[in-house]
């Protein structure tokens, strides 16, 4: 048994592969750019938030724009990153990632609507001095979209927690399988299939 019968293969160096090399290369290249984009957006958000917190920027529609614009980018890139990570998880544990991804998608959709509404409707009205026309949509504590934003982050936290079961198990089992391959003996036989399905 070379491992392919239980959803993975082990190369001569003892490493575990869970996808064809071409697919892994494509996922890695896309993943790098997604991470770079998310990192840039995250840094922009942190700089804008800290500037407002320390008084460098006074709270205003423009400072709100600087905070919410990168937040929209983060809301769009996070589910993409999760989709790419699915390729690097053992087949028998991908159900956890898929369940978590459902909640991540809800977070992304809700917050994309919230941030897009703020950026294209609320902030322009505030700049024109007509914030009373969109009072119910203002991004303030106790308002509808503010509370909706909090619910979305709850979905994100829940999705990440659920997905963590797949990631942790994958790291542990890759290590165990690698050790098992190196200690299987000259016959090249591996341990029984049932042993691997601990979860």
N, C-alpha and C positions, 0 to 999 in steps of 0.2 A: 504494500500500500504506500503510494507516494504522497498522499495528502490531498490529491485532487478530488477524491471521492467524498471528502467531507468539507468541501468549499474553500480549500486553500492549497497552495503548492509551496514547496520549500526548495530553494535553489541550493547549489553546492556549498555556498558559504553559510547556510543555515538560516537565511532570512526567509520570512514568510511573505508571499505575494497573494493579494486578494483581488487582482484585476490584471488584464493584459497590459504589458508595458506601454503600449501606445496610448491606451486610455489613461493610465497613470500619469504619463507625461502631459497630456492635454489638461487633465484636471489640475495638475500642479501648476502649469503655466497660467491658467485662468485664475486659480486660487491666489497666486502671488499678486496679480493685479487687483483682485477684489480686496485682499488684505491691505494693499498699499492705499487703495481708494478709501477703505473704511478707516484706516489709520490717519490719513490726512483729514478726513471729515471729523474724526474724533478729536484731533489736536485743535482744529479750528473751533470746535464747540467748546473745548476746555479753555482756550485763550479768551473767547468771547464771554464765557460764563464768569471766569475769574476777573476779567476786566470790569464787568458790571458789579461783581461782588465787592471788589476793592475800591470802587468809586471812580475808576479810570473812565468808564462809560456810565453816564446816567441812564437809568431805565427809560427807554424810549422805543418807538416803533422800529427805529433803525437797529438798536441793540438787540431787540427781539428777533429781527430778521437774521442778524449774524449768528444767533443761537439756534434758530429753527431750521435754517437752510442746511447746515451740515447734519442736523438731526434727521432731516428727510433722506439724505444720502445714506445714513446709517440704517434707517428703517428699510431701505431698498436693498442694501448689500448684505445684511445679516442672513436672510433666508437663502440667498445665493450661496453664501459661504457654507451653510448647512447642507445644501444640495451637493456641493463638492465633497464635503467630508464623508458623505454617505459611501463614496467609493473606497474609502480607506478603513471601513469597518467590516469585521467578519460577518459573513452572510447570515449566520444564525442570530446575530445581535442587531441586525439592521431594523428590526421591528421597533426597537426603542428609539432609533433615530427618526424613523418615519412618524411615530406618534409625537415625538417632540417637535418635529418639523411642522405638524398641523397647527400647533399652538404658536410657533414662530411665524407662520403665515398670517394667523389672525392678528398678531402684534403688528406685523408689517402693513397689512391692509388698513387697520384702524389708525395707526399713527401716520401713515402716508396721507390719509384723508384729513386728519387733524392738522398736520403741518402744511399741506397744500392749501387748505382753507385759510389758515392764518396768513400764509405768504401771498396769496392771490386775492383775498377778499378783505380780511380783517385789517392787516397792516396798511394796505392802500387807503382804506376808509379812515384809519387813525391818522395817517399823514395828511389827509384832506380835512381833518377836524370833524369827521362825521362818525365817530365811534359809537354814538348813541344809536345809529341805524343797525349796528351789528352787536348790540350789547350782549345778547345771549351767546354769541360766538367768541367773546373775548377770552383770551388765554389767561384766566385768573382763577385763584383758588375758590372752589365752590361753584364755578361755572361748568356748563355741560361738557365742553371740549376738554377742559382741564381734567375733569374726572374720568372722561373717556380715555385720555392719555395715560392716566394712572392704571386703568384696567388693562390697557394694552401691555404695559410693562409687567403687570402681573402674569399675563399670558406668556410673555417672553421668559420670565423667570421659571415658570412651570415647565415650559418646553425645554429649556436648557437643563433643568433638573432631571426630567425624564430621559433626555438624550444622554446624560452623563453615564447612565447604566451601561449603555452600549460602548461608550468610549473607554471606560475603566476596564470593563471585561475584555475588550479587544487588546489593550496593552498587556494585561496579565497573560492572556492565552497565547498571544504571539510569543511571549518570552518562554512560556512553558513548552510550546510546540517546538521552538527552536532548540531548547535544551534536550527535549525528547529525541529529536532528529540526530543530534550529535552523540547521544548516548544509546542509540538504538542497536549498535553493534554492527559488525561487518556484513550481516545479512541485509541491512538496509530496511528491515521491517519496522513499522511504526506501531504504537499502541492502538488498541481497538477503538473503532469509531465511537462507541458509546461513551468512552472515557472523556472525550472532549466536550460532550454536550452536558456540561455541568449546570448550565443555566436554562 
